[in-house]
Amino acid sequence: MSDKIVILGSGESGTGAALLAKYKGYEVFVSDAGKIADKYKQKLTEAGIDFEEGRHTEEKILSAIEIIKSPGIPDKAEIIKKAKKAKIKVIGEIEFAGRYTNAKKVCITGTNGKTTTTLLTYHILKKAGLNVRLAGNIGNSFAEQVLEECRSEKVEDRNSTLNPLPSTLIYVLEISSFMLDSMFDFKADIGVITNITPDHLDRYDYKIDNYVDSKFRMVQNMDENGVFIYGMDSELIENKLIEIETPAKELPFSIYPDEFDGACGDEESITIQIDGKETEIDLTKSVLKGKHNVYNTMAASLVAISLGVTKETIEAALQDFVNHPHRMQFCGEINGIKFINDSKATNVDSAWYALDAIKEPMVWIAGGVDKGNDYSALYEVIKGKVKALVCLGKENEKLFKAFKNHIPVIKETQSVEDCIKMCIELGTNGDVALLSPCCASFDLFKNYEDRGNQFMEAVGKFMYIK
């Protein structure tokens, strides 16, 4: 019998890992405590991979030589504890797939901005004509794309004159802290940490140091050929860098001008300096607005220039970039009130940047599952700008208490349609109604996408009525 690998969780990453493991000759078993989506069942069945759903059969799972787990499964889960007690190595999809590719890996993490930075980096590199793929916490499974790469190389090896090897392949990977926790030997060629602020502390024993350590696993295997790009305005990053050293080239970015290799700038332009060469990038025509997007653009531009992309290509890419939904997404206008969906803002820091980016008077929509938030960080940014707060969640007492002396009008609802009605009643021509919740979505919605989608649908419905 061949060596057995067990996959826990059968979503995008788990199914991809299962397919790659099967191709590499392992006996594979997939176990999911929930229901497996039909599209993944079909892939597993066509590949001849055994699977189960709605349960975890310990006998089958604990007979593995290695377990690949979904990022959503915490180390505290009973099945993971039992696997570790049985001395079975538990890793993630990124770690596993990384073993089978020699491609260059650009890996991007951070509390906020990582998705926009990842998508923008991918867009710039693609526009530059580089051989680039998108994976990780966004896009298609990294493992499944590595499987395609392995199959392609096999064909090329058989007939190299007709199928010459492609130009250097680059993967742009968005990496969450949950993914980083299951990465051990994986090495990033270019590692990016956009920023670190408190988030997901329930997963890290409510200790910020544990969360910071997780993010810094990004650089754990980088060598002198690597490039480490980070937001130096993040206090938690700066403090951690006092403790550790990395042999990689360090390229920080900041909105505060200074003399250093890296990037600095504002909403008009950014300046990149690497090894004495200076490049200025015009941001006036960029579709990305707000201070938070200056940071995202600096990070993506540092990656691009490190890979030889020209400023002209970067500036052109900034003009036709389409961001991921639910990030400062314009939904429509009702009675002169602009509605913006920033449902992805699930913590205080990301909400701060959204509130800061908008200069018009606004009705702010917040609420959901509180993560132990300290809302006092928002008092300055809302001053004189937020005329009303609509709490959209089941438990709103903490929001009422935090903002009762800072926002003139506070209302609450558990209905998205009622929320839109309130915004129309509270706002006037020229105002903005901003959904930037500061909280997780699981009290009323499936996830932040569901919250954002329902918000946009409700806005569209009222626009039609009007």
C-alpha positions in Angstrom: 0.0 0.0 0.0 1.3 3.5 -0.8 1.8 6.2 1.8 -1.5 7.7 2.9 -2.3 11.4 3.1 -5.6 12.6 4.7 -7.2 15.9 3.8 -9.4 17.6 6.4 -11.8 19.9 4.7 -12.9 19.7 1.1 -13.2 23.3 0.0 -11.0 24.9 -2.7 -7.7 24.3 -0.9 -8.5 20.8 0.4 -9.8 19.5 -3.0 -6.7 21.0 -4.7 -4.4 19.3 -2.2 -6.2 16.0 -2.6 -5.8 16.1 -6.4 -2.1 17.0 -6.2 -1.4 14.3 -3.6 -3.2 11.7 -5.8 -1.1 12.7 -8.8 2.0 12.4 -6.8 1.2 8.7 -6.0 -0.2 8.9 -2.5 -3.2 7.1 -1.2 -5.6 9.9 -0.5 -8.6 10.2 1.8 -10.7 13.3 2.2 -12.8 13.9 5.4 -15.1 16.9 5.9 -17.3 17.3 9.0 -19.7 19.4 7.0 -21.3 18.9 3.6 -19.0 18.8 0.5 -20.1 21.0 -2.4 -21.2 19.2 -5.5 -18.4 20.7 -7.7 -15.7 19.3 -5.3 -17.4 15.9 -5.0 -17.3 15.7 -8.8 -13.6 16.4 -8.9 -12.8 13.9 -6.2 -14.9 11.2 -7.8 -13.4 11.7 -11.2 -9.9 11.4 -9.7 -10.9 8.2 -7.9 -10.4 9.8 -4.4 -12.2 8.3 -1.4 -14.1 10.9 0.7 -16.6 11.2 3.5 -18.8 14.1 4.6 -20.7 15.0 7.8 -18.2 13.2 10.0 -14.5 12.5 10.8 -13.8 8.8 11.0 -10.8 8.7 13.3 -9.6 5.2 12.3 -9.2 6.4 8.7 -7.7 9.8 9.6 -5.2 8.6 12.1 -3.7 6.0 9.8 -2.2 8.8 7.7 1.5 9.6 7.4 0.6 13.3 7.0 -2.6 15.4 7.3 -3.3 18.5 5.3 -5.9 20.6 7.0 -8.2 23.4 6.0 -7.1 26.9 7.3 -10.5 27.1 9.0 -9.8 24.2 11.3 -8.0 25.4 14.5 -5.2 23.5 16.2 -7.6 23.2 19.2 -10.0 20.9 17.2 -10.1 17.5 18.8 -9.1 15.6 15.6 -6.0 17.8 15.3 -5.1 17.2 18.9 -5.4 13.5 18.4 -3.4 13.6 15.2 -0.5 15.5 16.9 -0.7 13.1 19.9 -0.2 10.2 17.4 2.9 12.1 16.0 1.2 12.7 12.6 2.5 15.8 10.9 -0.3 18.4 10.2 0.4 20.9 7.5 -1.6 23.2 5.2 -2.2 23.2 1.4 0.4 26.0 0.8 3.1 24.0 2.6 2.2 20.9 0.6 2.0 22.4 -2.8 5.2 24.4 -2.3 7.1 21.2 -2.3 6.3 20.6 -5.9 7.1 23.8 -7.7 10.2 25.8 -8.4 8.3 28.9 -9.4 8.9 32.2 -7.8 6.5 32.9 -5.0 5.3 36.3 -4.0 3.5 35.9 -0.7 1.3 38.7 0.8 -0.2 38.8 4.3 -1.3 41.5 6.8 -4.3 42.3 8.9 -5.8 44.7 6.4 -5.1 45.4 2.7 -3.7 42.0 1.8 -6.5 41.1 -0.7 -6.3 44.5 -2.5 -2.5 44.3 -2.5 -2.5 40.8 -3.8 -5.0 41.6 -6.6 -3.1 44.8 -7.5 0.2 43.0 -7.6 -1.2 40.3 -9.8 -2.8 42.8 -12.1 0.5 44.8 -12.5 2.6 41.7 -13.2 0.0 40.4 -15.7 -0.1 43.8 -17.5 3.7 43.6 -17.6 3.5 40.4 -19.6 4.9 38.1 -16.9 3.9 34.5 -16.5 1.9 34.9 -13.3 -0.9 33.1 -11.5 -3.1 34.0 -8.5 -3.8 31.7 -5.6 -3.8 31.2 -1.9 -6.6 32.9 0.2 -8.1 34.2 -3.0 -8.5 32.7 -6.5 -8.0 29.1 -7.4 -6.3 26.5 -5.3 -2.5 26.8 -5.2 -2.2 23.0 -5.1 -4.4 22.5 -8.2 -2.4 25.1 -10.1 0.8 23.4 -9.1 -0.8 20.1 -10.4 -1.4 21.8 -13.8 2.2 23.0 -13.7 3.5 19.4 -13.0 1.4 18.0 -15.8 2.6 20.7 -18.2 6.3 20.0 -17.3 5.8 16.3 -18.0 4.5 17.0 -21.5 7.4 19.4 -22.1 10.0 16.9 -20.9 8.7 14.4 -23.5 8.9 16.9 -26.3 10.9 19.9 -25.3 11.6 21.1 -28.9 7.9 21.5 -29.6 7.0 22.7 -26.1 9.8 24.9 -24.8 9.6 25.7 -21.1 7.6 28.9 -20.4 9.2 32.0 -19.0 9.7 32.0 -15.2 6.4 31.3 -13.5 5.4 33.5 -10.6 2.7 32.7 -8.1 1.1 35.7 -6.3 -0.3 34.2 -3.1 -2.5 35.9 -0.5 -1.7 34.2 2.8 -3.8 34.4 5.9 -2.5 34.0 9.4 -4.4 30.7 9.6 -2.5 29.5 6.5 0.8 30.7 8.0 0.2 28.6 11.1 0.4 25.4 9.0 3.5 26.4 7.0 6.9 25.2 8.2 9.5 24.6 5.4 7.8 26.8 2.7 10.0 29.7 1.5 8.7 32.9 0.0 10.9 34.6 -2.6 9.2 37.9 -2.0 7.3 38.3 1.3 5.0 41.1 2.1 3.4 42.1 5.5 1.1 45.1 4.8 0.4 45.9 8.4 -0.6 44.2 11.7 -3.3 45.3 14.1 -5.3 43.2 16.6 -7.6 40.7 14.9 -8.6 37.0 15.3 -7.3 37.1 18.8 -9.8 34.4 19.8 -7.7 32.0 17.7 -4.5 33.1 19.4 -5.4 32.8 23.1 -6.2 36.5 23.1 -2.5 37.3 23.0 -1.4 39.8 20.4 2.2 38.5 20.5 0.9 35.1 19.2 -0.9 36.8 16.3 2.2 38.8 15.4 4.3 35.7 15.6 1.9 34.0 13.2 2.2 36.9 10.6 6.0 36.8 10.9 6.2 33.1 9.9 6.1 34.8 6.4 9.9 35.4 6.7 10.9 32.3 8.6 12.8 30.6 5.7 13.7 33.6 3.6 17.4 33.9 2.5 19.7 36.5 1.2 18.1 36.2 -2.3 14.7 37.1 -0.9 12.9 40.4 -0.6 10.9 41.4 2.6 8.5 44.2 2.1 6.6 45.6 5.1 4.6 48.6 6.4 6.9 50.4 8.7 4.1 52.6 10.0 2.7 49.6 11.8 3.9 49.7 15.4 3.5 46.0 15.9 5.7 45.2 12.9 8.4 47.7 13.9 8.5 46.3 17.5 8.8 42.7 16.1 11.7 43.7 13.8 13.7 44.8 16.9 13.6 41.1 18.0 14.3 39.3 14.8 16.7 39.5 11.9 16.2 38.2 8.3 18.9 37.8 5.7 16.4 39.0 3.0 16.6 42.5 1.5 14.3 44.7 3.5 12.1 47.2 1.7 9.8 49.1 4.1 7.0 51.5 3.0 5.6 54.6 4.8 3.5 57.7 4.2 6.2 59.7 6.2 9.0 60.8 3.9 12.5 59.8 4.9 15.7 58.5 3.3 15.6 54.7 3.0 15.4 51.9 0.5 11.7 51.3 0.0 8.7 53.5 -0.7 7.1 56.6 0.7 4.4 58.9 -0.6 0.9 60.3 -0.5 -2.3 60.3 -2.5 -0.6 62.3 -5.3 2.5 60.1 -5.9 4.8 57.6 -4.4 8.6 57.4 -4.6 10.3 54.0 -4.8 14.0 53.8 -4.0 16.0 50.5 -4.4 19.8 50.3 -4.5 20.1 54.0 -5.3 17.7 54.0 -8.1 14.7 56.2 -7.6 11.3 55.8 -9.4 8.3 58.2 -8.9 4.9 56.8 -9.7 2.0 59.2 -10.3 -1.2 58.3 -8.4 -3.5 61.1 -9.6 -5.2 58.8 -12.2 -5.3 55.7 -10.0 -8.7 54.2 -9.4 -7.7 53.4 -5.9 -8.4 56.3 -3.5 -7.7 56.9 0.2 -4.7 56.7 2.5 -5.1 52.9 2.9 -4.8 52.4 -0.8 -1.6 54.5 -0.8 -0.1 51.8 1.4 -1.5 49.0 -0.8 -0.1 50.7 -3.9 3.3 51.1 -2.3 3.5 47.4 -1.4 2.4 46.2 -4.8 4.8 48.7 -6.6 7.7 47.5 -4.5 7.0 43.9 -5.6 6.7 44.9 -9.2 9.8 47.0 -9.4 11.8 44.3 -7.6 10.7 42.0 -10.5 11.8 44.5 -13.2 8.4 46.1 -14.0 8.6 49.7 -15.4 6.8 52.7 -13.8 4.8 53.2 -17.0 3.3 49.7 -16.7 2.5 50.3 -13.0 0.8 53.7 -13.7 -1.2 52.1 -16.6 -2.3 49.2 -14.3 -3.4 51.6 -11.6 -5.8 53.2 -14.1 -7.7 50.0 -15.1 -7.5 47.9 -11.9 -10.8 46.4 -10.7 -10.8 45.7 -7.0 -12.4 42.8 -5.2 -16.1 43.3 -4.2 -17.0 44.5 -0.8 -14.0 46.9 -0.5 -15.2 50.5 -0.7 -17.5 49.4 -3.5 -19.9 52.0 -4.9 -23.4 50.6 -4.9 -25.6 53.4 -6.2 -27.1 56.7 -5.3 -30.6 57.4 -3.7 -31.8 61.0 -3.2 -28.3 62.2 -3.7 -26.9 59.9 -1.0 -24.0 57.7 -2.3 -24.1 54.1 -0.8 -20.7 52.4 -0.4 -20.2 48.7 0.5 -17.1 48.1 2.6 -18.4 44.9 4.2 -14.8 43.4 4.3 -13.9 46.0 7.0 -14.4 43.5 9.9 -12.1 45.2 12.4 -11.4 48.7 13.8 -8.3 49.4 11.8 -9.9 48.7 8.4 -13.0 50.7 9.3 -10.7 53.7 10.3 -9.2 53.8 6.8 -12.7 53.7 5.2 -14.0 56.5 7.4 -10.8 58.5 6.8 -11.1 58.1 3.0 -14.5 59.7 2.8 -14.6 63.5 3.2 -18.4 64.0 2.8 -20.8 64.0 5.7 -21.9 60.4 6.3 -24.3 57.9 7.8 -22.1 55.1 9.1 -23.4 51.5 9.2 -21.6 49.2 11.7 -22.2 46.2 13.9 -22.1 42.4 13.9 -20.0 40.1 16.1 -17.7 42.2 18.2 -14.1 40.9 18.4 -13.2 42.7 21.6 -12.9 46.0 19.7 -11.6 49.2 21.2 -13.7 51.8 19.4 -12.0 54.8 20.9 -9.5 54.7 18.0 -12.3 56.0 15.8 -13.3 59.0 17.8 -11.0 61.5 15.9 -11.8 60.2 12.4 -15.6 60.4 12.9 -15.5 63.9 14.5 -17.7 66.4 12.6 -18.2 63.9 9.8 -20.4 61.1 10.9 -23.9 62.5 11.5 -25.6 59.2 12.3 -24.8 55.6 13.1 -27.0 52.7 12.1 -26.2 49.5 14.0 -26.8 46.4 11.9 -26.5 43.5 14.3 -28.0 41.5 17.1 -26.0 42.9 20.0 -25.5 46.6 19.7 -25.0 47.7 23.3 -21.3 48.1 23.0 -21.6 50.4 20.0 -24.3 52.5 21.7 -22.0 52.9 24.7 -18.9 53.7 22.7 -20.5 56.3 20.5 -23.3 57.9 22.4 -21.2 60.9 23.2 -19.6 61.1 19.8 -22.4 60.6 17.2 -25.6 62.7 17.4 -28.0 60.0 16.2 -27.7 56.2 16.8 -30.3 53.7 15.6 -30.4 49.9 15.3 -31.9 47.2 13.2 -31.5 43.6 12.2 -33.0 44.2 8.7 -30.9 45.3 5.7 -33.9 46.9 4.1 -34.7 48.8 7.2 -31.1 49.9 7.4 -31.3 51.4 3.9 -34.6 53.2 4.8 -32.9 54.7 7.9 -30.0 55.9 5.8 -32.4 57.6 3.4 -34.2 59.3 6.3 -31.0 60.3 8.1 -29.0 61.5 5.1 -29.4 64.4 2.7 -28.2 65.2 -0.8 -24.4 65.0 -1.0 -24.0 62.6 2.0 -22.5 59.1 1.9 -24.0 56.0 3.5 -21.0 53.8 4.4 -21.3 50.1 5.4 -18.0 49.6 7.2 -19.1 47.2 10.0 -16.0 47.0 12.2 -17.3 43.5 13.2 -17.6 40.0 11.9 -20.8 39.1 10.1 -21.9 35.8 11.6 -24.8 37.0 13.7 -27.1 37.9 10.8 -25.2 36.7 7.7 -23.2 33.7 6.4 -20.1 35.8 5.9 -19.0 39.3 4.9 -19.7 38.6 1.3 -23.3 37.7 2.1 -23.6 40.9 4.2 -22.2 43.0 1.3 -24.4 41.3 -1.3 -27.6 41.8 0.7 -26.6 45.4 1.2 -26.1 46.0 -2.5 -29.3 44.2 -3.5 -31.3 46.3 -1.0 -29.7 49.5 -2.4 -30.6 48.4 -5.9 -34.2 47.7 -4.9 -34.7 51.1 -3.4 -33.0 52.8 -6.4 -35.6 51.0 -8.6 -38.5 52.1 -6.4 -37.3 55.7 -6.5 
